[in-house]
Amino acid sequence: AYLRDVRQYRNLLLAEQPPTEGKVSFVWKLVAGPAVSRASTVTFADGTLAVRAKSDSWRHAVERARPMMFARLADFLGPGVVRVMTITSDETARHTLHHRP
């Protein structure tokens, strides 16, 4: 019960803040977890979350986890805040994945 209350309080606090790049970056770290968040950087503008992974293997990891990450981003930020996720790596050309509601 305590953990559920803490999560609800956290989500309420986040929901009250506008979807700035700083807020989305903070939520990315929660959603991605420590390993992926250390192996990537993100920017956010106009509903697009741009993820830049340090390597192709990290890019593939983000691509595989994309459905779960979209769901968790929506849980934290609200539905439709992140509408598009672009995933690139330092090693390859740009790969774009679109979220279609």
C-alpha positions in Angstrom: 0.0 0.0 0.0 2.8 2.4 0.8 4.6 1.9 -2.5 1.3 2.4 -4.4 0.7 5.7 -2.4 4.2 6.9 -3.2 3.8 6.1 -6.9 0.4 7.9 -7.0 1.9 11.0 -5.3 4.9 11.0 -7.6 2.6 10.8 -10.7 0.4 13.5 -9.3 3.4 15.8 -8.8 4.7 15.1 -12.3 1.3 15.6 -13.9 1.1 19.1 -12.5 4.3 20.2 -14.2 4.4 21.2 -17.9 6.1 18.8 -20.3 9.5 20.5 -20.5 12.6 19.0 -21.8 14.0 18.8 -18.2 10.9 16.9 -16.9 10.9 14.5 -19.9 14.6 13.9 -19.4 14.0 13.1 -15.7 11.2 10.8 -16.5 13.4 9.1 -19.2 15.9 8.2 -16.5 13.1 6.6 -14.5 11.6 4.7 -17.5 14.9 3.6 -19.1 16.6 2.5 -15.9 20.2 3.2 -14.9 22.0 1.2 -17.5 20.1 2.6 -20.6 19.9 6.1 -19.2 23.7 6.1 -18.8 24.1 4.8 -22.3 21.8 7.4 -23.9 21.0 11.0 -24.1 17.6 12.5 -24.8 16.1 15.7 -26.1 12.4 16.6 -26.2 10.5 19.1 -28.3 7.0 19.3 -29.8 6.0 15.8 -28.8 9.2 14.2 -30.1 11.6 12.3 -27.8 14.9 12.0 -29.5 17.0 9.2 -28.0 20.7 9.0 -28.9 22.3 5.8 -27.8 26.1 5.4 -27.4 26.2 2.3 -29.6 24.1 0.2 -32.0 23.7 -2.4 -29.3 22.1 0.2 -27.0 20.0 1.5 -29.8 18.7 -2.0 -30.4 18.0 -2.4 -26.7 15.9 0.8 -26.8 14.1 -0.3 -29.9 13.2 -3.7 -28.3 11.9 -1.9 -25.2 10.1 0.8 -27.1 6.5 -0.4 -26.4 7.1 -0.7 -22.7 8.9 2.7 -22.7 6.0 4.4 -24.5 3.6 2.9 -22.0 5.7 4.0 -19.0 6.3 7.5 -20.5 2.5 7.9 -20.8 2.0 6.7 -17.2 4.4 9.4 -15.9 3.7 12.2 -18.3 0.2 11.6 -19.5 -1.0 10.1 -22.8 0.1 11.8 -26.0 2.8 13.9 -24.4 5.5 11.8 -26.3 4.0 11.1 -29.7 7.2 10.2 -31.6 10.4 8.6 -30.5 13.5 8.8 -32.7 16.3 6.5 -31.9 19.8 7.0 -33.2 23.2 5.9 -32.2 26.6 7.4 -32.4 27.6 4.5 -34.8 24.9 4.5 -37.4 22.5 6.6 -39.4 19.2 7.8 -37.9 16.4 5.2 -37.2 13.0 6.6 -36.6 10.1 4.8 -34.8 6.7 6.4 -34.7 4.1 5.9 -32.1 0.6 5.8 -33.5 -2.1 6.0 -30.9 
